[in-house]
Amino acid sequence: MGLKRTNVYADEQDLALIKETAARRGISEAEIIREGIHRIALSTRVWDEPFVTDEETFDLGGLITRDDVRAAVTGGYEARERRNGDRAK
């Protein structure tokens, strides 16, 4: 992908954050700005076609209930806490 030059106006506080982030990550301020533009452009994009087709979906074995979701989230959280607890030792 070729790059094209453009001018933008930015708030001084935003520019300070960009400068700080670029220094911390060891990349140019321009790269931070390009990354930000790309992320916003993708997050607001409207797709012409669905992300997956009906043929690409899969059966989870029936209706997923609130309790199923709660149990999965709780189980994942507890597993992460166990892993993080092991690192703290």
Legacy VTK file of the C-alpha trace (Angstrom):
# vtk DataFile Version 3.0
C-alpha trace
ASCII
DATASET POLYDATA
POINTS 89 float
0.000 0.000 0.000
1.450 3.337 -1.018
1.349 6.257 1.365
-0.137 9.613 0.469
0.688 12.844 2.261
-2.063 14.804 3.990
-2.278 17.521 6.634
-4.323 17.262 9.815
-4.871 19.561 12.758
-4.518 17.996 16.185
-5.009 19.133 19.746
-1.781 19.894 21.651
-2.589 17.305 24.335
-3.151 14.641 21.670
0.153 15.517 20.033
1.902 15.193 23.393
0.357 11.743 23.886
1.421 10.724 20.386
4.994 11.893 21.040
5.100 10.030 24.375
3.677 6.839 22.881
6.044 6.933 19.905
9.048 7.321 22.201
7.875 4.504 24.476
7.234 2.144 21.550
10.346 3.184 19.643
8.483 4.129 16.461
7.796 7.381 14.669
4.978 9.746 15.549
3.752 9.357 11.966
3.395 5.601 12.520
1.247 6.210 15.614
-0.976 8.569 13.624
-1.250 6.105 10.700
-2.150 3.291 13.104
-4.821 5.445 14.742
-6.343 6.410 11.399
-6.368 2.774 10.295
-8.018 1.552 13.507
-10.762 4.186 13.376
-11.370 3.555 9.680
-11.768 -0.189 10.308
-13.939 0.245 13.411
-16.458 2.395 11.537
-16.448 0.397 8.297
-19.754 -0.981 7.045
-19.291 -4.312 5.304
-21.265 -5.132 2.166
-21.357 -8.819 3.045
-21.794 -10.641 6.362
-18.613 -11.545 8.238
-19.527 -15.239 8.046
-22.084 -17.036 5.919
-24.647 -19.484 7.238
-22.455 -22.305 5.910
-19.531 -21.062 8.014
-21.404 -21.053 11.314
-21.456 -24.027 13.658
-23.935 -25.631 16.023
-23.154 -25.218 19.702
-25.566 -27.987 20.629
-28.614 -25.882 21.350
-29.582 -22.661 23.040
-26.862 -20.930 25.053
-28.365 -19.633 28.274
-27.364 -16.789 30.571
-26.158 -19.372 33.081
-23.982 -21.032 30.406
-22.320 -17.695 29.630
-21.889 -16.856 33.315
-20.293 -20.252 33.998
-17.916 -19.908 31.030
-16.843 -16.397 32.036
-16.433 -17.370 35.691
-14.430 -20.451 34.735
-12.160 -18.424 32.446
-11.646 -15.766 35.116
-10.798 -18.352 37.768
-8.358 -20.111 35.417
-6.624 -16.804 34.681
-6.394 -15.997 38.379
-4.835 -19.405 39.035
-2.268 -18.813 36.260
-1.495 -15.302 37.505
-1.215 -16.560 41.073
1.413 -19.041 39.958
3.457 -16.213 38.382
3.364 -14.133 41.564
5.186 -16.814 43.562
LINES 1 90
89 0 1 2 3 4 5 6 7 8 9 10 11 12 13 14 15 16 17 18 19 20 21 22 23 24 25 26 27 28 29 30 31 32 33 34 35 36 37 38 39 40 41 42 43 44 45 46 47 48 49 50 51 52 53 54 55 56 57 58 59 60 61 62 63 64 65 66 67 68 69 70 71 72 73 74 75 76 77 78 79 80 81 82 83 84 85 86 87 88
